[in-house]
Amino acid sequence: MVSKDRIAVMAQTRYEWTLIDMATLSLGAITVPIYPSNQPEEVEYILNDSETRIIFVENKQQLKKVLKVWPQLPHLEKVILIEGKTNQDKVLSLEEFEALGQGVKSDFGNRIRQIAEDDIATLVYTSGTTGVPKGVIITHNNLVAAAECAEAFFTMDKDWDSLLFLPLSHILGRVAQVAQLCIGFTHYYAESIDKLAENIRESHPHFIVGVPRIFEKVYQNMMLTVESSSALKKKIFSWATEIGQQYTDTVDSKKPVSFGLKLRHQLAHKLVFSKLHEKLGGRLKFFVSGGAPLNPEIAKFFYNAGILILEGYGLTETTAAFSANTKEKNRFGTVGHPGLGGKIKIAEDGEIIVAGPVVTKGYWKKPEETAEVFKDGWFYTGDVGEYKDGFLKITDRKKDIIVTAGGKNIAPQKIENSIKTNPLVSQVMVHGDKRKYLTALLTLNEEEVKRMSKPWGLNGKAYVEIIQDSRVQKAVKKIIDDENKNLASFESIKKFAVIPEEFTIDGGELTPSLKVKRKFVSEKYKILIDGLYNN
């Protein structure tokens, strides 16, 4: 490999991913992450745009994607298979690839010394939800600055353990990995999202970097457990939650905690919250949340239960770690303060603009797109928010703001996050751009639907039939009506539809950081959505 060559990796988060990444960077070459969920045509685009010479793929399933488009990949020379072997021409197993290096004299030290801080370390392609993916240029200096920011924000001890489950193809997971290598704490690699709860109990992490969807699921599962409990247990849970609130309010206000409150708090922990701590490994110091806005009510619930979630903010273009709350400076509903050398301004239209050592130099081979987002040394994030008292608050993505037919601007994420606190609701997407009113698509928590409908004699019916039952629809309508009471008339949801399939990454509805792809969902369910406006 020659310095500056592009080397792609298409695999789930695993130990080999990190080894391949570090080996590539140490040679002065450039790592190109590709999500395992990417389709062959997306793989083709990224490999061609980056002019990648070698790609590491996880297994034969991922290999098939490359083989399908290889005739259209003039720059690709070799494929390395991490798991298994094959007789395909120009495809080597990882063991065969490693064997090629046996006995070869290494110039490893010289190669590293030739790497400049401003050299490109990686090209991280955006998800392409609003057009073709763009390769974000991340330099070695960007990665080091991001790791330094993470260390300053979260003060992680080198003797701690953490569980890594975020995709390393995503910048947040990548920065978490780089921070681990810089600080020295131990990373466990989760087997999969499905086994995350089991892996947490096995690894007993001191902290975990996650995304809001994970915390939403933990919260919803706990609420489901409470909902199906006896009247006495519900009462105890309500009491414990109230005591937790009183305790944290007292501590945060720096008032002395009375002996009685301390005793009640210890009892509340023993009876209720200790179970949550046990499920989270028993050693947890804090969570870090990024990638999308976290509902403040969920953050407060965890905090009152003795679990701190530190919410941060960043984009691929800011190497993830731009701002964050810290244990010393934490304000719910915000994404904290900027990291080392970071600067923030709010444009006249409310757009957040930033500058600092973590900000990208621009987009690979796209000077016009780079010029669009960089003006006078400031990067225009595309996010709308407020910056007050040193804390940054995100309102919504600029492109996600709904402008109704009546000209009203509405931020959908706040409405969606509020609705998702109900344990019956799994996912929500609010729709209404250029429409007369707002509508919503919802997916429900199947376990809660079946529990709720059990007395109705619907157990023999398919789930798709159960969710159309008038009593289920009535329960959803009540959730929507309750939400509407807290909204202005133009923000209220007039109609809704419940769909049976969860939004997923593989289905194309979610990004790898589990955010809803609004454009994709709107097109996929166009007939259903149009029907909500026909009457």
Backbone torsions as a table, in degrees:
resi	resn	phi	psi	omega
1	MET	NA	141.7	179.7
2	VAL	-101.8	148.2	177.6
3	SER	-53.2	137.8	-179.8
4	LYS	81.6	-3.1	173.2
5	ASP	-60.7	148.9	177.0
6	ARG	-97.1	129.5	-179.2
7	ILE	-123.1	118.6	-176.4
8	ALA	-95.0	152.8	174.8
9	VAL	-132.5	125.3	177.6
10	MET	-126.9	94.0	-175.9
11	ALA	-160.3	159.7	172.5
12	GLN	-69.5	166.1	178.0
13	THR	-61.6	121.9	-177.7
14	ARG	-162.9	165.2	-176.4
15	TYR	-56.0	-43.3	-177.5
16	GLU	-63.0	-32.5	178.2
17	TRP	-57.1	-48.1	-178.9
18	THR	-63.4	-43.7	179.7
19	LEU	-60.8	-45.3	-179.6
20	ILE	-63.2	-42.9	179.7
21	ASP	-61.0	-50.1	-177.6
22	MET	-66.4	-37.1	177.4
23	ALA	-63.9	-42.6	179.3
24	THR	-62.1	-49.3	-178.3
25	LEU	-63.9	-35.7	-178.6
26	SER	-66.9	-24.1	178.0
27	LEU	-85.6	-5.7	-175.2
28	GLY	84.0	5.7	176.5
29	ALA	-83.9	178.3	-172.1
30	ILE	-120.9	124.5	179.2
31	THR	-83.0	133.9	177.5
32	VAL	-119.0	99.6	179.3
33	PRO	-74.1	141.8	174.8
34	ILE	-131.7	130.0	179.9
35	TYR	-66.7	137.2	175.7
36	PRO	-61.5	-20.6	179.4
37	SER	-81.6	-9.8	179.6
38	ASN	-63.3	141.7	177.6
39	GLN	-82.6	161.6	-176.7
40	PRO	-51.7	-40.3	-178.7
41	GLU	-67.6	-31.5	176.4
42	GLU	-72.0	-39.7	176.5
43	VAL	-61.0	-44.3	179.0
44	GLU	-58.5	-45.9	-177.9
45	TYR	-61.5	-48.4	-175.9
46	ILE	-65.3	-43.6	-179.0
47	LEU	-65.3	-38.6	178.1
48	ASN	-72.1	-44.3	-177.8
49	ASP	-63.8	-38.7	-179.4
50	SER	-85.0	-11.2	-177.1
51	GLU	56.7	47.1	-178.4
52	THR	-68.3	136.8	179.9
53	ARG	-95.2	-35.1	-177.0
54	ILE	-134.3	139.4	174.5
55	ILE	-128.6	134.3	172.4
56	PHE	-96.1	125.3	178.2
57	VAL	-118.3	149.5	-171.7
58	GLU	-70.2	-45.2	-173.0
59	ASN	-153.9	-175.5	-176.3
60	LYS	-68.8	-26.2	176.1
61	GLN	-63.1	-43.5	178.2
62	GLN	-73.3	-32.2	177.8
63	LEU	-60.3	-38.9	-179.6
64	LYS	-57.8	-37.1	179.4
65	LYS	-62.4	-43.6	-179.1
66	VAL	-68.6	-43.9	-179.7
67	LEU	-60.6	-34.3	-178.7
68	LYS	-63.2	-35.9	-174.9
69	VAL	-109.7	1.7	-175.8
70	TRP	-55.4	-38.0	178.1
71	PRO	-58.5	-21.2	179.2
72	GLN	-99.2	14.4	-177.3
73	LEU	-117.7	83.7	-174.7
74	PRO	-66.5	-22.5	-176.3
75	HIS	-91.1	-19.7	-174.4
76	LEU	-74.2	127.3	-177.3
77	GLU	-109.8	-37.3	-175.0
78	LYS	-142.9	151.7	171.1
79	VAL	-123.2	132.4	178.7
80	ILE	-110.9	124.3	-177.7
81	LEU	-95.3	117.1	-176.6
82	ILE	-70.2	-42.5	180.0
83	GLU	-112.6	129.4	174.5
84	GLY	84.6	-175.8	-179.8
85	LYS	-135.6	161.0	178.1
86	THR	-152.3	158.8	177.9
87	ASN	-96.8	8.9	-179.2
88	GLN	-62.1	140.6	177.7
89	ASP	-63.6	137.1	177.8
90	LYS	66.5	17.5	175.9
91	VAL	-117.9	122.4	179.9
92	LEU	-113.4	147.6	169.9
93	SER	-75.3	162.7	179.3
94	LEU	-61.5	-37.9	178.9
95	GLU	-64.0	-42.1	178.6
96	GLU	-65.1	-38.4	179.4
97	PHE	-65.3	-44.1	179.3
98	GLU	-63.7	-35.1	-178.7
99	ALA	-64.5	-26.8	179.0
100	LEU	-63.4	-23.9	-178.1
101	GLY	-88.7	-8.5	-179.3
102	GLN	-64.5	128.0	176.8
103	GLY	80.6	-2.7	179.1
104	VAL	-82.9	131.0	179.7
105	LYS	-68.7	128.1	-174.7
106	SER	-93.5	138.7	170.7
107	ASP	-113.6	35.0	-173.8
108	PHE	-52.4	-50.9	-177.6
109	GLY	-60.0	-43.7	179.9
110	ASN	-64.3	-39.8	-179.1
111	ARG	-61.1	-44.2	-179.5
112	ILE	-63.8	-42.5	-177.5
113	ARG	-65.6	-21.1	-179.6
114	GLN	-83.7	-9.8	-179.0
115	ILE	-78.7	128.2	177.9
116	ALA	-93.8	153.7	-179.5
117	GLU	-56.6	-35.8	-174.7
118	ASP	-90.1	4.0	175.5
119	ASP	-68.4	152.0	178.6
120	ILE	-71.7	129.4	176.2
121	ALA	-96.7	-39.8	-174.7
122	THR	-154.7	149.6	171.1
123	LEU	-110.8	111.9	-178.5
124	VAL	-106.6	114.7	-175.1
125	TYR	-83.4	132.7	176.5
126	THR	-65.1	163.4	-173.9
127	SER	-70.5	-16.3	176.3
128	GLY	72.7	31.2	-179.2
129	THR	-73.2	-19.3	-179.3
130	THR	-118.9	22.6	-179.1
131	GLY	150.5	-165.5	-179.8
132	VAL	-68.7	147.5	179.9
133	PRO	-61.4	148.2	176.9
134	LYS	-115.9	135.4	178.0
135	GLY	-82.4	110.7	179.6
136	VAL	-82.4	126.4	-178.8
137	ILE	-81.7	116.9	177.0
138	ILE	-116.1	121.6	-178.0
139	THR	-89.7	169.7	174.5
140	HIS	-60.4	-39.1	179.4
141	ASN	-64.8	-38.5	176.6
142	ASN	-58.8	-46.4	-178.3
143	LEU	-64.8	-42.5	179.0
144	VAL	-64.9	-43.2	179.3
145	ALA	-62.6	-39.9	179.0
146	ALA	-64.4	-41.2	178.2
147	ALA	-65.9	-39.8	178.0
148	GLU	-65.0	-39.5	176.3
149	CYS	-62.1	-45.7	-179.4
150	ALA	-59.8	-43.0	-179.7
151	GLU	-65.4	-39.5	179.5
152	ALA	-69.3	-38.6	-179.9
153	PHE	-66.2	-47.0	-163.2
154	PHE	-113.5	-6.8	177.4
155	THR	39.4	64.4	-178.8
156	MET	-83.6	134.6	-177.7
157	ASP	-82.8	140.9	-178.6
158	LYS	-65.7	-17.6	179.1
159	ASP	-90.7	1.8	-178.8
160	TRP	-80.9	164.5	172.7
161	ASP	-117.5	147.0	176.6
162	SER	-138.8	157.2	178.8
163	LEU	-112.3	121.4	-179.1
164	LEU	-101.1	118.1	177.2
165	PHE	-127.8	-15.1	178.7
166	LEU	-64.1	147.7	178.7
167	PRO	-63.3	133.5	176.9
168	LEU	-71.9	-11.2	173.4
169	SER	-74.5	-17.0	179.3
170	HIS	-95.8	142.9	-172.5
171	ILE	-63.1	-31.2	-179.5
172	LEU	-66.7	-44.4	176.8
173	GLY	-63.7	-38.4	-178.7
174	ARG	-65.1	-43.9	179.4
175	VAL	-66.7	-37.2	175.6
176	ALA	-59.6	-38.7	179.4
177	GLN	-70.0	-42.6	179.2
178	VAL	-64.2	-40.4	178.3
179	ALA	-60.8	-39.5	178.4
180	GLN	-60.9	-42.9	-178.9
181	LEU	-68.3	-32.8	-179.9
182	CYS	-77.0	-40.3	-174.1
183	ILE	-88.0	-41.2	175.2
184	GLY	106.1	3.2	175.1
185	PHE	-69.5	168.9	-175.0
186	THR	-94.3	133.7	175.4
187	HIS	-105.0	128.0	164.5
188	TYR	-95.7	143.6	177.7
189	TYR	-101.0	121.1	178.7
190	ALA	-65.9	145.5	179.5
191	GLU	-69.2	-40.5	179.1
192	SER	-172.7	168.5	176.0
193	ILE	-61.4	-39.3	-178.8
194	ASP	-61.3	-29.6	-178.1
195	LYS	-102.5	14.5	-174.9
196	LEU	-60.6	-47.3	-178.8
197	ALA	-59.7	-43.1	179.1
198	GLU	-65.2	-41.7	-179.5
199	ASN	-67.7	-32.9	176.5
200	ILE	-63.9	-44.2	179.7
201	ARG	-65.2	-30.9	-179.3
202	GLU	-76.7	-38.1	-171.7
203	SER	-94.1	-16.1	179.5
204	HIS	47.3	59.5	-173.9
205	PRO	-69.3	152.5	173.2
206	HIS	-83.9	-28.9	174.6
207	PHE	-156.2	160.0	179.9
208	ILE	-139.8	136.2	172.2
209	VAL	-95.1	123.2	-176.2
210	GLY	-139.0	-171.4	177.5
211	VAL	-123.1	157.0	-174.4
212	PRO	-52.7	-34.1	-177.1
213	ARG	-59.0	-34.7	179.0
214	ILE	-65.1	-45.0	-179.3
215	PHE	-69.8	-34.4	175.4
216	GLU	-60.6	-43.1	-178.2
217	LYS	-66.5	-42.1	178.0
218	VAL	-61.8	-45.2	179.5
219	TYR	-62.1	-47.5	-179.1
220	GLN	-62.6	-41.4	179.5
221	ASN	-63.3	-38.0	178.7
222	MET	-68.2	-40.9	178.7
223	MET	-64.7	-35.6	177.2
224	LEU	-64.3	-41.9	178.9
225	THR	-61.9	-42.5	179.0
226	VAL	-65.0	-43.4	-176.8
227	GLU	-61.0	-33.2	-177.7
228	SER	-92.2	5.0	-178.4
229	SER	-86.4	173.9	177.5
230	SER	-70.7	165.9	179.4
231	ALA	-60.3	-38.1	179.6
232	LEU	-64.3	-45.7	-179.4
233	LYS	-65.3	-35.8	176.2
234	LYS	-62.7	-40.9	-179.8
235	LYS	-65.3	-42.6	178.4
236	ILE	-62.6	-42.2	179.7
237	PHE	-62.3	-45.1	179.3
238	SER	-61.1	-42.7	178.2
239	TRP	-62.9	-45.2	-179.0
240	ALA	-62.4	-40.5	179.4
241	THR	-63.5	-40.6	179.1
242	GLU	-66.4	-41.4	178.1
243	ILE	-64.5	-41.7	177.8
244	GLY	-58.1	-41.6	178.2
245	GLN	-63.4	-46.4	-180.0
246	GLN	-61.4	-41.3	-177.2
247	TYR	-66.0	-49.4	-178.1
248	THR	-67.2	-36.0	176.9
249	ASP	-62.3	-41.1	-179.8
250	THR	-66.4	-45.8	179.9
251	VAL	-63.5	-45.8	-177.6
252	ASP	-64.8	-31.2	179.3
253	SER	-83.5	2.0	178.4
254	LYS	60.5	30.1	174.5
255	LYS	-91.5	154.4	178.1
256	PRO	-68.1	138.2	178.8
257	VAL	-86.8	121.1	-178.7
258	SER	-66.1	157.6	179.3
259	PHE	-60.4	-40.3	-179.8
260	GLY	-63.5	-43.4	179.5
261	LEU	-67.3	-38.7	178.5
262	LYS	-62.0	-41.8	179.8
263	LEU	-66.1	-44.6	178.9
264	ARG	-64.4	-36.1	178.8
265	HIS	-66.5	-41.1	177.5
266	GLN	-63.2	-39.1	178.7
267	LEU	-68.2	-41.7	178.0
268	ALA	-61.0	-40.7	178.6
269	HIS	-63.9	-46.2	-177.6
270	LYS	-63.8	-42.4	-175.3
271	LEU	-78.3	-33.4	-170.8
272	VAL	-124.8	-62.4	-166.8
273	PHE	-74.4	-22.0	179.3
274	SER	-61.3	-31.5	179.2
275	LYS	-65.2	-39.5	177.9
276	LEU	-67.0	-42.0	178.9
277	HIS	-62.1	-39.9	179.0
278	GLU	-63.3	-42.4	179.5
279	LYS	-64.1	-25.3	-179.7
280	LEU	-97.7	18.4	171.0
281	GLY	99.7	-17.8	175.0
282	GLY	85.0	-9.5	-178.3
283	ARG	-120.6	9.4	-169.4
284	LEU	-64.8	126.4	175.2
285	LYS	-90.7	-42.0	179.2
286	PHE	-169.5	163.5	168.2
287	PHE	-105.1	154.0	166.8
288	VAL	-115.4	129.9	-179.6
289	SER	-118.4	132.8	178.0
290	GLY	-155.0	-180.0	176.6
291	GLY	94.0	-23.7	-179.9
292	ALA	-168.6	162.2	-179.9
293	PRO	-67.0	139.9	176.3
294	LEU	-101.3	134.0	177.7
295	ASN	-62.7	123.7	-179.0
296	PRO	-57.9	-32.6	-179.4
297	GLU	-64.6	-36.6	177.3
298	ILE	-69.4	-41.6	177.7
299	ALA	-60.4	-41.5	179.7
300	LYS	-66.7	-39.0	178.4
301	PHE	-59.1	-49.0	-180.0
302	PHE	-62.4	-40.8	-178.6
303	TYR	-62.5	-44.2	178.9
304	ASN	-66.5	-22.4	176.3
305	ALA	-87.7	2.6	177.2
306	GLY	91.2	16.7	-179.4
307	ILE	-123.2	118.4	-176.6
308	LEU	-90.9	127.3	172.3
309	ILE	-110.0	116.5	179.4
310	LEU	-95.8	109.6	-176.5
311	GLU	-87.8	136.1	178.7
312	GLY	-126.2	178.6	-176.7
313	TYR	-143.4	141.7	173.8
314	GLY	179.5	167.1	177.7
315	LEU	-124.8	170.9	171.6
316	THR	-55.5	-40.0	-176.8
317	GLU	-68.9	-14.9	176.5
318	THR	-111.9	21.9	-179.8
319	THR	51.3	39.1	175.1
320	ALA	72.2	-59.3	-165.3
321	ALA	-89.3	78.6	179.0
322	PHE	-95.4	-48.3	178.4
323	SER	-138.8	159.7	179.4
324	ALA	-166.2	154.1	167.2
325	ASN	-77.7	155.3	177.9
326	THR	-127.8	170.4	179.0
327	LYS	-62.4	-31.9	-179.1
328	GLU	-84.3	-32.1	-178.2
329	LYS	-130.3	96.4	-176.1
330	ASN	-133.2	127.1	177.3
331	ARG	-133.1	116.5	-178.8
332	PHE	-60.0	143.4	-179.9
333	GLY	86.7	-2.2	177.1
334	THR	-121.1	169.9	175.7
335	VAL	-112.3	27.0	170.7
336	GLY	79.7	-153.9	-174.7
337	HIS	-116.9	158.5	-176.9
338	PRO	-65.8	154.0	179.9
339	GLY	-80.9	-168.2	-174.7
340	LEU	-56.2	119.9	177.5
341	GLY	76.5	3.7	-177.7
342	GLY	-83.0	142.2	178.6
343	LYS	-129.0	143.6	-177.9
344	ILE	-129.9	139.5	170.1
345	LYS	-136.9	156.6	175.0
346	ILE	-112.3	122.8	179.7
347	ALA	-71.3	168.6	-177.3
348	GLU	-58.2	-33.4	-179.7
349	ASP	-88.6	8.6	178.0
350	GLY	92.0	-2.4	-179.2
351	GLU	-70.6	139.2	178.5
352	ILE	-82.4	127.0	176.7
353	ILE	-123.1	140.8	-170.9
354	VAL	-136.7	163.0	173.3
355	ALA	-149.9	154.0	178.8
356	GLY	154.7	174.9	-174.3
357	PRO	-68.6	-15.4	179.1
358	VAL	-89.1	-6.5	-174.5
359	VAL	-80.0	136.0	-179.3
360	THR	-59.3	159.4	172.6
361	LYS	-80.7	-18.6	-179.4
362	GLY	146.1	-164.3	-176.9
363	TYR	-103.8	139.7	-178.3
364	TRP	-60.5	119.9	175.6
365	LYS	57.1	27.8	-180.0
366	LYS	-135.0	73.4	-177.4
367	PRO	-65.0	-35.0	-179.2
368	GLU	-67.8	-45.0	178.2
369	GLU	-63.9	-35.3	177.2
370	THR	-64.3	-44.5	-179.4
371	ALA	-63.9	-28.6	-179.3
372	GLU	-66.5	-32.9	-174.5
373	VAL	-104.5	-8.3	177.1
374	PHE	-113.5	122.3	179.0
375	LYS	-139.8	121.4	178.2
376	ASP	54.5	36.9	177.0
377	GLY	83.6	2.5	179.9
378	TRP	-108.7	141.3	177.0
379	PHE	-97.6	126.3	179.7
380	TYR	-90.8	112.3	-167.8
381	THR	-74.7	-26.1	-173.0
382	GLY	85.6	-0.7	175.8
383	ASP	-99.6	148.8	178.7
384	VAL	-108.7	138.1	-179.1
385	GLY	-170.5	-167.1	-179.4
386	GLU	-132.0	147.5	177.7
387	TYR	-129.1	106.7	-172.7
388	LYS	-140.7	135.8	178.6
389	ASP	55.1	30.5	178.4
390	GLY	82.5	1.4	179.2
391	PHE	-111.7	136.0	179.6
392	LEU	-97.6	133.5	177.2
393	LYS	-121.9	129.0	179.3
394	ILE	-94.4	128.2	177.1
395	THR	-89.7	-48.9	179.9
396	ASP	-176.6	172.4	169.8
397	ARG	-75.3	136.1	-177.8
398	LYS	-56.8	-41.0	-177.7
399	LYS	-74.1	-15.7	-179.6
400	ASP	-90.9	-11.9	-179.8
401	ILE	-59.2	128.8	179.3
402	ILE	-89.0	127.9	173.5
403	VAL	-112.5	109.4	-176.3
404	THR	-71.7	169.3	178.1
405	ALA	-59.7	-25.3	178.3
406	GLY	-85.8	2.0	176.5
407	GLY	86.2	10.9	179.3
408	LYS	-84.1	133.7	177.3
409	ASN	-93.3	128.2	-176.2
410	ILE	-132.0	130.9	175.4
411	ALA	-91.4	109.1	-173.5
412	PRO	-71.7	-28.8	-172.8
413	GLN	-61.8	-37.4	-179.8
414	LYS	-62.8	-42.6	179.4
415	ILE	-65.6	-46.0	-178.8
416	GLU	-61.4	-45.9	-177.8
417	ASN	-63.4	-34.2	178.4
418	SER	-68.9	-43.1	-179.4
419	ILE	-64.4	-35.5	-176.3
420	LYS	-71.5	-7.8	176.3
421	THR	-73.5	-16.2	176.9
422	ASN	-76.1	129.5	-175.8
423	PRO	-64.4	-16.6	177.9
424	LEU	-75.0	-27.2	-173.6
425	VAL	-95.4	132.7	177.2
426	SER	-98.4	-54.9	-177.5
427	GLN	-139.2	153.7	-179.7
428	VAL	-141.9	140.8	166.9
429	MET	-132.7	118.2	178.3
430	VAL	-86.7	136.2	-177.2
431	HIS	-126.0	153.5	176.9
432	GLY	162.6	7.9	-179.2
433	ASP	-62.2	126.3	179.8
434	LYS	63.0	20.4	178.3
435	ARG	-109.5	166.8	-177.4
436	LYS	-73.9	-26.4	-178.1
437	TYR	-155.7	172.3	-178.9
438	LEU	-90.5	146.0	171.9
439	THR	-130.3	171.3	-179.1
440	ALA	-143.5	142.5	168.5
441	LEU	-103.8	133.0	-179.3
442	LEU	-128.2	145.6	163.7
443	THR	-112.1	148.1	-175.0
444	LEU	-110.8	160.5	175.1
445	ASN	-76.9	108.7	-172.9
446	GLU	-58.6	-38.6	-179.6
447	GLU	-62.3	-43.3	-179.6
448	GLU	-70.3	-36.8	177.5
449	VAL	-60.3	-46.3	-178.5
450	LYS	-67.4	-37.5	177.5
451	ARG	-64.7	-45.0	-177.5
452	MET	-65.8	-36.4	-174.7
453	SER	-90.5	-2.8	-177.6
454	LYS	-56.0	-44.2	179.9
455	PRO	-68.0	-12.1	-175.7
456	TRP	-88.4	-1.6	178.9
457	GLY	72.3	33.0	-177.9
458	LEU	-103.1	6.3	-172.9
459	ASN	-58.7	-29.4	-178.9
460	GLY	-78.7	-9.9	-176.2
461	LYS	-88.0	156.4	176.7
462	ALA	-70.5	153.9	-178.4
463	TYR	-57.7	-39.7	-179.3
464	VAL	-61.5	-29.6	176.4
465	GLU	-78.7	-39.8	-177.3
466	ILE	-60.0	-42.5	-175.8
467	ILE	-70.2	-14.7	176.9
468	GLN	-92.1	-5.1	178.3
469	ASP	-61.1	141.7	-174.6
470	SER	-59.6	-31.4	-179.0
471	ARG	-72.8	-36.0	174.6
472	VAL	-67.5	-44.9	179.5
473	GLN	-60.6	-38.0	179.1
474	LYS	-65.3	-38.9	178.5
475	ALA	-64.6	-40.2	178.1
476	VAL	-67.3	-41.5	179.5
477	LYS	-60.1	-37.5	178.5
478	LYS	-64.0	-39.4	177.1
479	ILE	-61.2	-45.5	179.5
480	ILE	-64.5	-45.4	-179.5
481	ASP	-61.3	-41.4	178.9
482	ASP	-63.8	-38.7	177.4
483	GLU	-66.1	-41.5	-177.9
484	ASN	-61.3	-27.6	179.5
485	LYS	-62.0	-24.9	-178.0
486	ASN	-97.6	5.5	-175.1
487	LEU	-117.9	154.7	171.7
488	ALA	-66.8	158.8	-176.9
489	SER	-54.9	-43.4	-177.1
490	PHE	-71.9	-17.0	178.3
491	GLU	-90.8	-14.4	-172.3
492	SER	-72.5	151.2	-179.1
493	ILE	-90.7	119.3	-175.3
494	LYS	-86.1	-36.6	-178.5
495	LYS	-141.4	159.4	179.8
496	PHE	-147.5	164.2	173.9
497	ALA	-140.0	138.6	176.9
498	VAL	-100.0	127.1	179.1
499	ILE	-109.7	146.6	-173.4
500	PRO	-77.6	-24.6	-174.6
501	GLU	-95.6	133.0	173.1
502	GLU	-65.2	146.3	169.9
503	PHE	-69.1	133.9	-178.4
504	THR	-136.9	164.9	174.8
505	ILE	-67.5	-47.1	-178.1
506	ASP	-63.9	-33.0	178.2
507	GLY	-75.0	-12.6	177.6
508	GLY	93.5	-3.6	-176.6
509	GLU	-83.2	-21.8	-177.0
510	LEU	-118.0	147.5	170.5
511	THR	-77.5	168.0	178.2
512	PRO	-60.5	-20.9	175.2
513	SER	-93.4	15.4	171.5
514	LEU	70.1	25.2	172.1
515	LYS	-89.7	146.3	-179.2
516	VAL	-72.9	131.7	173.0
517	LYS	-84.2	95.7	-171.8
518	ARG	-60.7	-44.0	-178.1
519	LYS	-63.0	-44.5	-179.0
520	PHE	-63.8	-46.9	-179.2
521	VAL	-64.2	-40.4	179.4
522	SER	-62.3	-37.7	179.6
523	GLU	-75.5	-40.3	-178.4
524	LYS	-63.8	-38.7	-177.3
525	TYR	-108.6	30.8	-175.4
526	LYS	-57.3	-45.4	-178.0
527	ILE	-63.1	-43.2	179.7
528	LEU	-64.2	-44.5	-179.6
529	ILE	-65.7	-44.8	178.7
530	ASP	-57.8	-35.6	179.7
531	GLY	-64.1	-25.9	178.6
532	LEU	-74.8	-11.1	-179.9
533	TYR	-112.7	0.9	-174.2
534	ASN	-78.7	-25.1	-176.9
535	ASN	-104.4	NA	NA
